[in-house]
Amino acid sequence: MLPGQSGDPDTTGARWEPRVRGKTGARNALDRRLSQRYAIVPMGQPTEAQRLEKKLSREMARAVAGFRMLRDGDKVMVAVSGGKDSLVLLHLLLRLARRAPVRFSVVAVHLDQGQPGHDPAPLVQWFQSLGCAYHVEKDDTFSAVRALIPEGKTPCSLCARLRRAVLYRVARELGCTRIALGHHRDDAIVTLLMNLVYEGQLKSMPAKLVSDDGENVVIRPLIYCAEADLGQLAERMGLPILPCGRCGVQPDHKRKVMARWLEELERTCPSVRSSMIAALANVRPSHLLDPGLWKKLDLEVARDDDPEAPVTAPEPSVCP
């Protein structure tokens, strides 16, 4: 029996209650139920971990509801790499499953790619302590990548493709209807910058998509969550984070450049990350230079912005 199907939360000194924000309006029943917020309502002063979990739970619920990520009866495979993001994702989804008005189950899947020194034992112990359904898949993609990629070349792209292929196969074998990945707000922003600067494309990371094989639906419930918040919660909860970099390859250079650029922007404009993620949900197609998009949307001419519209840009004192 999966956690969340029965039993009460084990949080000491707190009770769990759903909160509903906003009016139902024209949303269908599923949207209304999924838009509930599941957060700790502390009996007394909340701890920092409770505050972070409440914030992240709300942001995840916003993404789940907005993109209709979950359906009644879904079996969600959480791809747990051992990093902080996927660990927090599993924790939050298990919490959500306990109170969600739609019934769904969760299974944690960890892929052992045969990297030197890799030991999934701490993860397995954590899964067992949660009472969580789990599966560890052993597939030596590490040796395959080393055999195919010449010395000095970055193997990350091929490694990622092989990893995705294994996860898609395992999802089919386990009968999962959703694959949940731990990508967050900062991943989406850096991907936007990389595509803009290096690829000449205006696109980011989709919150929900059909997988490469056309047989799986991939969801990113943490797409609105800040990486810093995820890291703080993982640290305060003492989650069993596995060491990274076992393959000996440094992170993608282009991604590192964009991340540093974003940090530099943040020094003069602290709200830059919030502004950029908001921009991805505030698109003006008529103000983009894509004739094909104009044809698809049957646009004849762009119109000036409404002069009466409120200014939502950050104040000059915040972003000079």
FIZA-671330 format. One record per residue: x, y, z of N, C-alpha, C in turn. Coordinates in steps of 0.2 Angstrom, whole numbers, padded with zeros to 4 digits, always signed. Layout:
N
XYZXYZXYZ;...
END
This chain:
320
+0004-0006+0000+0000+0000+0000+0004+0006+0000;+0003+0011-0004+0007+0017-0005+0006+0022+0001;+0011+0026+0002+0009+0031+0007+0004+0036+0005;+0000+0039+0009-0005+0043+0007-0012+0040+0006;-0012+0034+0005-0019+0031+0004-0022+0030+0011;-0019+0030+0016-0022+0030+0023-0017+0033+0028;-0019+0035+0034-0015+0037+0039-0014+0044+0039;-0012+0047+0045-0011+0054+0046-0004+0056+0045;-0003+0063+0043+0004+0065+0043+0008+0064+0050;+0014+0063+0050+0018+0062+0056+0021+0069+0058;+0019+0075+0056+0022+0081+0058+0019+0082+0065;+0024+0083+0070+0022+0085+0077+0020+0092+0077;+0014+0093+0081+0012+0099+0083+0009+0103+0077;+0006+0099+0072+0003+0103+0066-0003+0099+0064;-0007+0102+0060-0013+0098+0057-0013+0100+0050;-0015+0095+0046-0015+0096+0039-0022+0098+0036;-0023+0103+0033-0029+0105+0030-0028+0108+0023;-0033+0107+0018-0033+0109+0012-0035+0117+0012;-0032+0121+0008-0034+0128+0007-0036+0129+0000;-0042+0132-0001-0044+0133-0008-0044+0141-0009;-0040+0143-0015-0039+0150-0016-0043+0152-0022;-0046+0157-0022-0050+0160-0028-0057+0157-0029;-0060+0159-0034-0067+0157-0035-0067+0151-0040;-0072+0147-0040-0072+0141-0045-0072+0144-0052;-0076+0149-0053-0077+0152-0060-0079+0147-0065;-0076+0147-0071-0078+0142-0076-0074+0136-0076;-0069+0135-0072-0065+0129-0072-0069+0123-0071;-0067+0118-0074-0071+0111-0073-0069+0108-0066;-0073+0103-0065-0072+0100-0058-0065+0098-0056;-0061+0095-0061-0055+0093-0060-0050+0099-0058;-0051+0104-0062-0046+0110-0061-0048+0113-0054;-0054+0113-0052-0056+0116-0046-0053+0112-0040;-0053+0106-0041-0051+0101-0035-0043+0102-0035;-0040+0102-0041-0032+0102-0041-0030+0108-0039;-0033+0114-0039-0031+0120-0037-0031+0121-0030;-0033+0116-0026-0032+0117-0019-0025+0117-0017;-0024+0120-0011-0017+0120-0008-0017+0116-0002;-0011+0112-0002-0010+0107+0003-0004+0110+0007;-0005+0112+0013+0000+0115+0017+0000+0114+0024;+0005+0114+0028+0005+0113+0035+0002+0119+0038;-0003+0119+0042-0006+0124+0046-0003+0123+0053;+0002+0127+0055+0005+0125+0062+0001+0127+0068;+0002+0123+0073-0002+0125+0079+0004+0129+0083;+0005+0135+0082+0010+0138+0085+0015+0141+0080;+0021+0143+0082+0026+0146+0077+0028+0141+0072;+0027+0142+0066+0030+0137+0061+0038+0137+0060;+0040+0131+0059+0048+0131+0058+0049+0133+0051;+0056+0134+0050+0058+0136+0043+0056+0131+0038;+0057+0125+0040+0056+0119+0035+0048+0119+0034;+0044+0120+0039+0037+0120+0037+0035+0126+0033;+0038+0132+0034+0037+0138+0029+0039+0136+0022;+0045+0133+0021+0047+0132+0015+0043+0126+0011;+0041+0121+0015+0037+0116+0012+0030+0119+0010;+0027+0123+0014+0021+0126+0013+0021+0130+0006;+0027+0134+0005+0028+0138-0001+0029+0134-0007;+0033+0129-0006+0034+0125-0012+0028+0121-0014;+0024+0119-0009+0018+0115-0010+0013+0119-0014;+0012+0125-0012+0008+0130-0016+0010+0131-0023;+0017+0132-0024+0019+0133-0031+0018+0127-0035;+0019+0121-0032+0018+0115-0036+0011+0114-0037;+0007+0115-0033-0001+0114-0034-0003+0119-0040;+0000+0125-0040-0001+0130-0045+0001+0127-0052;+0006+0123-0053+0008+0120-0059+0004+0114-0061;+0003+0110-0056-0001+0104-0057-0008+0106-0059;-0011+0111-0056-0018+0113-0058-0018+0116-0065;-0013+0121-0066-0013+0125-0072-0012+0121-0078;-0008+0116-0078-0006+0112-0084-0009+0105-0084;-0014+0104-0079-0018+0098-0078-0013+0092-0079;-0008+0092-0074-0003+0087-0074-0006+0080-0072;-0011+0080-0067-0013+0074-0065-0020+0072-0066;-0022+0066-0067-0028+0064-0068-0030+0058-0063;-0036+0057-0062-0039+0052-0057-0036+0045-0060;-0033+0042-0055-0030+0035-0057-0023+0035-0060;-0020+0041-0060-0013+0041-0063-0008+0037-0059;-0003+0034-0062+0002+0031-0058+0008+0035-0060;+0011+0039-0055+0016+0043-0057+0023+0040-0055;+0028+0040-0060+0034+0038-0059+0039+0044-0058;+0042+0045-0052+0046+0050-0050+0053+0048-0051;+0056+0051-0056+0063+0050-0058+0068+0053-0052;+0070+0049-0048+0074+0051-0042+0082+0050-0044;+0085+0055-0045+0092+0054-0047+0097+0054-0041;+0094+0057-0035+0098+0057-0029+0100+0064-0028;+0098+0069-0032+0099+0076-0031+0094+0079-0027;+0095+0085-0024+0090+0088-0020+0083+0089-0023;+0083+0091-0030+0077+0093-0033+0072+0087-0033;+0075+0081-0036+0071+0075-0036+0069+0072-0030;+0073+0073-0024+0071+0071-0018+0065+0075-0015;+0066+0081-0016+0060+0086-0013+0054+0085-0017;+0055+0083-0024+0049+0082-0028+0045+0076-0025;+0049+0070-0024+0046+0064-0021+0042+0066-0015;+0046+0069-0010+0043+0071-0004+0036+0075-0005;+0036+0080-0009+0030+0084-0010+0024+0080-0013;+0026+0076-0018+0021+0072-0022+0018+0067-0017;+0022+0064-0012+0019+0059-0008+0014+0063-0003;+0016+0069-0001+0012+0073+0003+0005+0075+0000;+0006+0076-0007+0000+0078-0011-0005+0072-0011;-0002+0066-0012-0006+0060-0013-0010+0059-0007;-0008+0061-0001-0012+0060+0005-0018+0064+0005;-0018+0070+0002-0024+0074+0003-0027+0076-0004;-0024+0074-0009-0027+0076-0016-0034+0073-0017;-0038+0078-0020-0045+0075-0022-0045+0070-0027;-0040+0070-0031-0039+0065-0037-0035+0060-0034;-0036+0054-0035-0032+0048-0033-0027+0046-0038;-0021+0046-0035-0015+0044-0039-0010+0041-0035;-0006+0037-0038-0001+0033-0034+0006+0035-0036;+0011+0034-0032+0018+0037-0034+0023+0031-0033;+0027+0030-0038+0033+0025-0037+0039+0029-0039;+0044+0028-0034+0051+0031-0035+0055+0027-0039;+0058+0029-0044+0063+0025-0049+0070+0029-0049;+0075+0025-0047+0082+0027-0047+0086+0023-0052;+0089+0026-0057+0093+0023-0062+0100+0023-0060;+0103+0017-0059+0110+0016-0058+0114+0015-0064;+0117+0020-0067+0120+0020-0073+0127+0017-0073;+0129+0014-0068+0136+0011-0068+0142+0015-0067;+0141+0021-0064+0146+0026-0063+0150+0024-0057;+0157+0025-0058+0162+0022-0053+0160+0025-0046;+0159+0021-0041+0158+0023-0034+0151+0024-0032;+0146+0023-0037+0139+0025-0036+0136+0020-0031;+0133+0022-0026+0130+0018-0021+0123+0020-0020;+0118+0017-0022+0111+0019-0021+0108+0017-0014;+0112+0014-0010+0109+0011-0004+0106+0016+0001;+0109+0022+0001+0106+0028+0005+0099+0029+0003;+0098+0029-0004+0091+0031-0007+0086+0025-0005;+0089+0019-0006+0084+0013-0005+0082+0013+0003;+0086+0015+0007+0084+0015+0014+0079+0021+0015;+0080+0026+0012+0075+0032+0013+0069+0030+0010;+0069+0027+0004+0062+0025+0001+0059+0020+0006;+0062+0015+0009+0059+0011+0014+0057+0014+0020;+0060+0019+0022+0058+0023+0028+0052+0027+0027;+0051+0029+0020+0044+0032+0018+0039+0027+0017;+0040+0021+0017+0035+0016+0015+0033+0017+0007;+0038+0020+0004+0036+0022-0003+0038+0016-0008;+0033+0015-0013+0035+0010-0018+0041+0013-0022;+0046+0008-0024+0052+0011-0027+0054+0005-0032;+0059+0007-0036+0062+0002-0041+0069+0005-0042;+0074+0001-0042+0081+0003-0044+0082-0001-0050;+0084+0003-0056+0085+0000-0062+0093+0001-0063;+0096-0005-0065+0103-0005-0066+0104-0006-0074;+0107-0001-0076+0109-0001-0084+0115+0003-0085;+0120-0001-0087+0127+0002-0087+0128+0007-0094;+0124+0012-0094+0125+0017-0099+0131+0021-0099;+0135+0021-0093+0141+0024-0092+0146+0021-0097;+0147+0014-0097+0152+0011-0101+0150+0012-0109;+0144+0012-0110+0142+0014-0117+0144+0021-0119;+0143+0026-0115+0145+0032-0117+0152+0033-0117;+0156+0030-0113+0163+0030-0113+0166+0027-0120;+0162+0022-0122+0164+0018-0128+0163+0023-0135;+0158+0027-0134+0156+0030-0140+0158+0037-0141;+0160+0041-0135+0162+0047-0135+0170+0048-0135;+0173+0051-0140+0180+0052-0140+0183+0056-0134;+0189+0054-0132+0192+0058-0126+0192+0065-0127;+0190+0069-0122+0190+0076-0122+0183+0079-0124;+0179+0075-0127+0172+0077-0129+0167+0077-0123;+0162+0081-0123+0157+0081-0117+0152+0076-0119;+0151+0071-0115+0146+0065-0116+0139+0067-0113;+0138+0073-0111+0132+0074-0107+0126+0073-0111;+0126+0075-0118+0120+0075-0122+0118+0067-0123;+0123+0063-0125+0122+0056-0126+0120+0053-0120;+0123+0054-0114+0121+0051-0108+0114+0053-0106;+0112+0059-0107+0105+0061-0106+0100+0057-0110;+0102+0056-0117+0097+0053-0121+0096+0045-0119;+0102+0042-0117+0102+0035-0115+0098+0035-0108;+0099+0039-0104+0095+0039-0098+0088+0040-0099;+0086+0045-0103+0079+0045-0105+0076+0039-0108;+0079+0036-0112+0077+0030-0115+0075+0024-0110;+0080+0024-0105+0079+0019-0100+0073+0020-0096;+0072+0027-0094+0067+0029-0090+0060+0028-0093;+0060+0029-0100+0054+0028-0104+0052+0021-0104;+0057+0016-0105+0056+0009-0105+0053+0007-0098;+0056+0009-0092+0054+0007-0086+0047+0009-0084;+0046+0015-0087+0039+0018-0085+0034+0013-0089;+0035+0011-0095+0030+0006-0098+0030+0000-0094;+0036-0003-0092+0036-0009-0089+0032-0009-0082;+0032-0003-0079+0029-0002-0072+0022+0000-0073;+0020+0001-0079+0013+0004-0080+0011+0011-0078;+0016+0015-0078+0016+0022-0076+0013+0026-0081;+0008+0031-0080+0005+0035-0084+0008+0042-0084;+0012+0044-0080+0016+0050-0079+0023+0049-0077;+0028+0053-0080+0034+0053-0077+0036+0060-0075;+0037+0060-0068+0038+0067-0065+0046+0068-0064;+0048+0074-0067+0055+0076-0067+0056+0082-0062;+0062+0083-0059+0063+0088-0054+0065+0094-0057;+0065+0096-0063+0067+0102-0066+0063+0108-0062;+0066+0114-0061+0063+0119-0057+0063+0126-0061;+0061+0131-0058+0061+0138-0061+0068+0140-0064;+0073+0139-0060+0080+0141-0063+0082+0137-0069;+0080+0131-0069+0082+0127-0075+0078+0129-0081;+0072+0131-0080+0068+0134-0086+0071+0141-0088;+0073+0145-0083+0076+0151-0085+0082+0151-0089;+0087+0146-0086+0093+0145-0090+0092+0142-0097;+0087+0138-0097+0086+0135-0104+0084+0140-0109;+0079+0144-0106+0077+0150-0110+0083+0154-0113;+0088+0156-0109+0093+0160-0111+0098+0156-0115;+0099+0149-0114+0103+0145-0119+0100+0145-0126;+0094+0144-0126+0091+0144-0133+0091+0151-0136;+0090+0156-0132+0090+0163-0135+0097+0164-0138;+0102+0163-0134+0109+0165-0135+0112+0161-0140;+0112+0154-0139+0116+0149-0143+0112+0146-0149;+0105+0146-0148+0102+0142-0153+0097+0146-0158;+0096+0153-0156+0092+0157-0160+0085+0155-0159;+0083+0152-0154+0076+0150-0153+0073+0153-0146;+0066+0155-0147+0063+0158-0141+0059+0152-0138;+0062+0148-0134+0058+0143-0130+0062+0141-0124;+0058+0138-0119+0061+0136-0113+0060+0129-0112;+0058+0127-0106+0057+0120-0104+0049+0119-0103;+0046+0114-0107+0039+0114-0106+0037+0110-0099;+0031+0112-0096+0029+0110-0090+0026+0103-0091;+0024+0101-0097+0021+0095-0098+0021+0093-0105;+0024+0087-0107+0025+0086-0114+0024+0078-0115;+0023+0076-0121+0024+0069-0123+0031+0067-0125;+0033+0062-0122+0040+0060-0122+0042+0058-0130;+0048+0057-0131+0051+0056-0137+0048+0050-0141;+0046+0045-0137+0044+0039-0139+0036+0039-0140;+0033+0045-0139+0026+0046-0140+0021+0042-0135;+0024+0038-0130+0020+0034-0126+0020+0036-0119;+0024+0041-0117+0024+0043-0110+0022+0051-0110;+0019+0053-0104+0018+0060-0103+0023+0062-0097;+0027+0067-0099+0032+0069-0094+0029+0076-0091;+0030+0076-0084+0028+0082-0081+0033+0085-0076;+0033+0092-0075+0038+0095-0071+0034+0099-0066;+0032+0096-0061+0028+0099-0055+0032+0105-0052;+0038+0105-0052+0042+0110-0048+0044+0116-0053;+0041+0117-0058+0043+0122-0063+0042+0129-0061;+0038+0130-0056+0038+0137-0053+0042+0138-0046;+0045+0133-0044+0049+0133-0038+0056+0135-0039;+0059+0139-0034+0065+0142-0034+0070+0136-0032;+0076+0136-0035+0081+0131-0033+0083+0132-0026;+0084+0138-0024+0087+0140-0018+0082+0137-0012;+0075+0138-0014+0070+0135-0009+0071+0128-0008;+0072+0124-0014+0072+0117-0014+0078+0115-0010;+0084+0118-0011+0090+0117-0008+0090+0118+0000;+0086+0123+0002+0086+0124+0009+0081+0119+0012;+0076+0117+0009+0071+0112+0012+0075+0105+0012;+0079+0103+0007+0082+0097+0007+0087+0097+0013;+0091+0103+0014+0096+0103+0019+0092+0102+0026;+0087+0106+0027+0084+0106+0034+0080+0099+0035;+0078+0096+0030+0075+0089+0031+0081+0084+0032;+0087+0085+0030+0092+0080+0030+0091+0075+0025;+0089+0077+0019+0088+0072+0014+0094+0068+0011;+0094+0062+0010+0100+0058+0008+0102+0060+0001;+0105+0066+0000+0108+0068-0007+0114+0064-0009;+0114+0061-0014+0120+0057-0017+0125+0062-0020;+0131+0060-0019+0137+0065-0022+0136+0065-0030;+0137+0071-0033+0136+0071-0040+0143+0071-0043;+0144+0071-0049+0150+0071-0053+0154+0065-0053;+0151+0059-0051+0154+0053-0051+0157+0051-0058;+0154+0054-0063+0157+0052-0070+0163+0056-0072;+0165+0061-0067+0171+0065-0069+0170+0070-0074;+0164+0072-0076+0163+0077-0081+0160+0083-0078;+0163+0089-0080+0161+0095-0077+0154+0097-0080;+0150+0101-0077+0143+0103-0079+0144+0106-0086;+0139+0106-0090+0139+0109-0097+0141+0116-0097;+0146+0118-0101+0150+0124-0100+0145+0130-0102;+0141+0129-0107+0136+0134-0109+0131+0136-0104;+0129+0130-0101+0124+0131-0095+0127+0135-0089;+0133+0134-0088+0137+0137-0083+0138+0145-0084;+0139+0146-0091+0140+0153-0093+0133+0157-0092;+0128+0154-0094+0121+0157-0093+0119+0158-0085;+0121+0153-0081+0120+0153-0074+0124+0159-0071;+0130+0160-0073+0134+0165-0070+0131+0172-0073;+0129+0172-0079+0126+0178-0081+0120+0180-0077;+0116+0175-0076+0110+0177-0072+0111+0179-0065;+0117+0176-0062+0119+0179-0055+0121+0186-0056;+0125+0188-0061+0127+0195-0062+0121+0199-0062;+0116+0197-0066+0110+0201-0067+0106+0202-0061;+0106+0197-0057+0103+0197-0050+0106+0202-0045;+0112+0204-0046+0115+0208-0042+0113+0215-0042;+0111+0217-0049+0108+0224-0050+0100+0224-0050;+0098+0218-0051+0090+0217-0052+0088+0211-0048;+0087+0211-0042+0085+0206-0038+0079+0202-0040;+0075+0205-0043+0069+0202-0045+0069+0199-0052;+0075+0198-0055+0076+0196-0062+0073+0189-0063;+0074+0184-0058+0071+0177-0059+0064+0177-0059;+0061+0181-0055+0053+0181-0055+0051+0184-0061;+0054+0189-0063+0052+0193-0069+0052+0188-0075;+0058+0184-0076+0059+0180-0082+0054+0174-0082;+0052+0171-0076+0047+0166-0076+0040+0169-0077;+0039+0175-0075+0033+0178-0076+0032+0179-0084;+0038+0181-0087+0037+0183-0094+0035+0177-0098;+0037+0171-0096+0036+0165-0100+0028+0163-0100;+0025+0166-0095+0017+0166-0095+0014+0172-0097;+0017+0177-0100+0015+0183-0102+0017+0185-0109;+0015+0180-0114+0018+0181-0121+0014+0185-0125;+0017+0189-0129+0013+0193-0134+0015+0191-0141;+0012+0186-0144+0014+0183-0150+0014+0188-0156;+0010+0194-0156+0010+0199-0161+0016+0203-0161;+0020+0203-0155+0026+0207-0154+0032+0202-0155;+0032+0197-0158+0037+0192-0160+0038+0192-0168;+0044+0191-0170+0045+0192-0177+0045+0185-0180;+0040+0181-0180+0039+0175-0183+0033+0175-0187;+0034+0175-0194+0028+0176-0198+0024+0169-0198;+0027+0163-0197+0023+0157-0197+0019+0157-0191;+0021+0160-0185+0016+0161-0179+0010+0165-0181;+0012+0171-0184+0006+0175-0186+0001+0172-0190;+0004+0168-0195-0001+0164-0199-0005+0159-0195;-0002+0155-0191-0006+0151-0186-0011+0154-0182;-0010+0160-0180-0014+0164-0176-0019+0168-0180;-0018+0168-0186-0022+0172-0191-0022+0180-0189;-0015+0182-0188-0014+0189-0186-0013+0193-0192;-0016+0199-0193-0015+0203-0198-0010+0209-0197;-0011+0212-0191-0007+0217-0189-0006+0218-0181;-0001+0220-0179+0000+0220-0171-0003+0227-0169;-0005+0227-0163-0008+0234-0160-0004+0236-0155;-0004+0243-0154+0000+0246-0149-0002+0243-0142;+0002+0243-0137+0000+0241-0130-0005+0247-0128;-0009+0244-0124-0014+0249-0121-0011+0254-0116;-0012+0260-0118-0008+0265-0113-0011+0266-0106;-0017+0263-0106-0020+0263-0099-0019+0257-0095;-0015+0252-0098-0013+0246-0094-0009+0248-0089;-0009+0244-0083-0005+0246-0077+0002+0244-0079;+0007+0247-0076+0014+0246-0077+0016+0240-0072;+0019+0235-0075+0020+0229-0070+0028+0228-0069;+0032+0232-0073+0039+0231-0073+0042+0233-0066;+0047+0230-0064+0050+0232-0057+0051+0239-0056;+0051+0242-0050+0053+0249-0049+0060+0250-0051;+0062+0256-0053+0069+0258-0055+0073+0257-0049;+0071+0258-0042+0075+0257-0037+0077+0250-0035;+0073+0245-0038+0075+0238-0038+0079+0236-0043;+0077+0238-0049+0081+0236-0055+0083+0242-0059;+0089+0246-0057+0091+0252-0060+0093+0251-0067;
END
